[in-house]
Amino acid sequence: MISDPIKQRLRDFARGPDRITVLTGAGISAESGIPTFRGPEGYWTVGSREYLPQEMATYRMFVEKPYEVWKWYLYRIGVCAAAEPNPGHLAVVALEKALPGRFTLITQNVDNLHLRAGNSPENTYQIHGNIFFTRCQAVCGRGITPLPEGLTGKDKGEALIEEEKSLLVCPRCGSLLRPHVLWFDETYDEVNYRFQSSLVVASQTDLLITVGTSGTTNLPNQVAMGVHQNGGTIYDINIERNPFAELANRSQDGAFIQGASATVLPEMADLLTG
């Protein structure tokens, strides 16, 4: 699946001092059985109306119907908790361990699978957040904290009980806790989503491996374009062509590699760590 010229290029990267960044999207999680939630799995019924994921995952909806939003996220949390890291995730862990000081993982995924697989929080930039963490809606200074004990995944449409609602109160100021995720009507920042840090990493990256992302969100596009403009190499792994595939083909010695990340990434990791 990986051509001989790419194999040799990866061996060259392994022997040199170059910095390597992996950028992952929903495709790698889909291979662990996590749906994108932008299709039928994401629809959510409130009363007599069905809402799209792009309507549920907004600050505006949280202000209007906070417990409906939490019901949706607790359902998603259950789906993500039941999934397991796949060989693609484990290959990314192997890269971090083999390339100390030269590796960064930037992920759009909020499912926590990269950290569960073994990547470190320090080298993992979760640019869309992590649904297993919360922060205060009122920004009282409590910071980002794990989901309160006692809150677990719920069946689709299952209502929150009063005890669960009480766990969603910020112990510092009494406001509601919110999921630690970037919503559709919000913007990137450094404190919560490592915005500036990601751009700095892009400016220092010699090899960017994009995995299972369609290139439809702002910061991943800026990262990939930054690497390209600085003359870096981009390899795009995806089951179908996408904007990153075209950018990879235009980059220095880059390429689009069509295939599943669980198959391609372990082969790449062997070449980069061998």
C-alpha positions in Angstrom: 0.0 0.0 0.0 2.9 2.3 0.7 5.1 2.8 -2.4 8.9 2.2 -2.3 9.8 5.8 -2.7 7.6 6.8 0.3 9.1 4.0 2.4 12.6 5.3 1.7 11.5 8.8 2.5 10.0 7.7 5.8 13.3 5.9 6.6 15.1 9.1 5.9 12.8 11.0 8.3 13.4 8.3 11.0 17.2 8.8 10.8 17.1 12.6 10.8 16.3 15.4 13.2 13.1 16.4 11.5 9.9 17.2 13.5 6.9 15.0 12.8 3.2 15.9 13.4 0.2 13.7 13.1 -3.2 15.3 12.6 -6.2 13.0 13.1 -9.9 13.4 12.3 -13.1 11.4 12.6 -11.9 8.7 10.2 -9.5 7.0 12.7 -12.3 7.0 15.3 -14.8 5.5 12.8 -12.5 2.5 12.5 -13.1 2.0 16.2 -16.9 2.0 15.7 -17.6 5.7 16.7 -20.0 7.3 14.2 -19.4 10.9 13.1 -22.7 12.0 14.6 -23.3 14.2 11.6 -25.5 11.4 10.0 -28.6 9.7 11.3 -26.8 8.7 14.6 -26.6 12.4 15.5 -30.2 13.4 15.1 -31.8 14.3 18.4 -35.5 14.6 19.2 -36.7 17.3 21.7 -40.4 17.2 22.0 -41.9 16.9 18.6 -38.8 18.3 16.7 -35.7 16.7 15.5 -32.4 18.6 15.7 -29.3 18.2 13.6 -25.9 17.7 15.4 -25.0 21.2 14.1 -27.9 22.5 16.1 -27.3 20.5 19.3 -23.6 21.2 19.4 -23.9 25.0 20.0 -23.5 27.3 22.9 -26.9 28.8 21.9 -28.6 25.4 22.4 -26.8 24.9 25.7 -28.2 28.2 27.0 -31.7 27.4 25.8 -31.9 23.6 26.7 -28.8 22.7 28.8 -30.1 19.3 30.0 -31.1 18.3 26.5 -27.6 19.0 25.3 -26.2 17.1 28.3 -28.5 14.1 27.5 -27.0 14.1 24.0 -23.5 14.3 25.2 -24.0 11.6 27.8 -25.3 9.4 25.1 -22.2 10.2 23.0 -20.0 9.6 26.0 -21.5 6.1 26.4 -20.7 5.3 22.7 -17.1 6.6 23.0 -16.5 4.7 26.3 -17.6 1.5 24.7 -15.1 1.9 21.8 -11.5 0.7 21.9 -8.4 2.2 20.4 -7.5 0.5 17.1 -4.1 -0.3 15.5 -4.0 3.2 14.1 -4.2 4.7 17.5 -1.5 2.4 18.8 0.7 3.3 15.9 0.5 6.9 16.9 1.5 6.0 20.4 4.5 4.1 19.0 5.6 7.2 17.1 5.5 9.4 20.2 7.6 7.0 22.2 10.1 6.6 19.4 10.5 10.3 18.6 11.0 12.2 21.8 11.2 15.9 21.3 10.3 15.5 17.6 6.6 14.5 17.8 3.2 16.2 18.2 -0.3 14.8 17.9 -3.0 17.3 16.9 -6.5 15.7 17.0 -9.9 17.0 16.1 -11.5 14.0 17.9 -13.2 14.5 21.3 -13.5 10.8 22.1 -10.4 10.4 24.3 -9.2 7.3 22.4 -5.7 8.8 21.7 -5.1 9.3 25.4 -6.6 5.9 26.3 -4.3 4.3 23.8 -1.3 5.9 25.5 -0.4 9.2 24.0 0.6 11.8 26.5 -1.6 14.9 27.3 1.5 17.1 26.9 2.1 16.1 23.3 -1.6 15.7 22.3 -3.3 18.9 21.3 -7.1 18.2 21.5 -8.1 21.2 19.4 -11.9 20.4 19.7 -11.8 19.4 23.3 -12.6 16.1 25.1 -16.2 15.0 26.0 -14.9 13.2 29.1 -14.0 16.6 30.6 -16.0 19.7 31.7 -15.6 23.3 32.5 -17.7 26.0 34.0 -20.2 27.7 31.7 -19.6 31.0 33.6 -15.8 30.8 33.2 -15.3 31.2 36.9 -11.7 30.0 36.8 -12.2 26.4 37.9 -10.5 25.2 34.7 -10.9 21.9 32.8 -11.8 19.0 35.0 -12.8 15.4 34.4 -16.5 14.5 34.1 -17.8 14.2 37.6 -17.9 10.7 39.1 -21.4 9.3 38.9 -22.1 10.6 35.4 -21.9 7.8 32.9 -23.1 7.1 29.4 -26.9 7.0 28.9 -29.2 5.4 26.4 -30.4 7.6 23.6 -33.2 9.9 24.9 -32.8 8.7 28.5 -33.6 11.6 30.8 -31.3 13.0 33.5 -32.3 12.3 37.1 -32.0 15.0 39.7 -28.9 13.5 41.2 -27.2 13.7 37.8 -28.3 17.3 37.4 -26.7 18.2 40.8 -23.4 16.7 39.6 -23.5 19.2 36.7 -23.3 22.2 39.1 -19.9 24.0 39.3 -18.7 23.5 42.9 -16.9 26.8 42.8 -19.6 29.2 41.6 -22.8 27.3 41.3 -23.2 27.7 37.6 -23.8 24.8 35.2 -20.8 22.8 34.0 -20.6 22.4 30.2 -18.9 19.7 28.1 -15.3 20.7 27.3 -15.8 20.8 23.5 -15.6 23.4 20.8 -19.2 24.1 19.6 -20.2 25.2 16.1 -20.9 28.8 17.2 -17.6 29.2 19.1 -14.1 30.0 18.0 -10.7 28.4 18.8 -8.6 29.8 21.6 -5.3 28.9 23.2 -6.4 28.1 26.7 -9.0 25.5 25.8 -8.0 24.4 22.3 -4.3 25.1 21.8 -4.9 27.4 18.9 -1.6 29.3 18.9 0.4 26.3 19.9 -0.9 24.3 17.0 0.2 27.0 14.6 3.6 27.1 16.1 3.9 23.4 15.8 2.9 23.7 12.1 5.6 26.2 11.5 8.2 23.7 12.9 6.9 20.6 11.2 8.9 18.8 8.5 6.6 15.9 8.0 2.8 16.1 8.5 0.7 13.0 8.4 -3.0 13.7 8.2 -5.4 10.9 9.0 -9.1 10.5 8.4 -9.9 14.2 8.2 -11.9 15.9 5.5 -10.4 19.3 5.8 -13.6 21.1 6.6 -12.6 22.9 9.8 -10.5 26.0 10.2 -7.5 25.2 12.4 -6.6 21.8 10.8 -6.7 23.6 7.4 -4.3 26.3 8.8 -2.0 23.6 10.2 -1.8 21.8 6.9 -1.4 24.9 4.8 1.3 26.2 7.1 3.3 23.0 6.7 2.8 23.2 2.9 3.8 26.8 2.7 7.0 26.1 4.7 8.1 23.4 2.3 7.2 20.4 4.5 6.1 17.0 3.3 2.5 15.9 3.8 1.1 12.4 3.6 -2.6 12.1 3.7 -4.2 8.8 4.8 -7.9 8.5 4.0 -10.3 6.0 2.5 -11.5 8.6 0.0 -10.0 11.7 -1.7 -10.4 15.0 0.1 -8.9 18.5 0.1 -5.9 17.3 2.2 -5.2 14.6 -0.4 -4.8 17.3 -3.0 -2.6 19.4 -0.7 -0.4 16.4 0.1 0.1 15.7 -3.6 1.3 19.3 -4.1 3.6 19.2 -1.1 7.3 18.5 -1.2 7.6 14.7 -1.9 4.1 14.3 -0.4 1.3 11.9 -1.4 -2.2 10.8 -0.8 -2.3 7.2 0.5 -5.7 5.7 0.1 -6.6 3.2 2.8 -7.7 2.6 6.3 -5.6 4.2 9.0 -5.6 1.0 11.0 -3.7 -0.6 8.1 -1.5 2.3 6.9 -0.4 3.9 10.1 1.2 0.7 11.6 3.2 0.3 8.5 4.3 3.9 8.6 5.2 3.7 12.3 7.4 0.6 11.6 9.3 2.6 9.0 9.6 5.7 11.2 10.7 3.8 14.3 12.7 0.9 12.9 
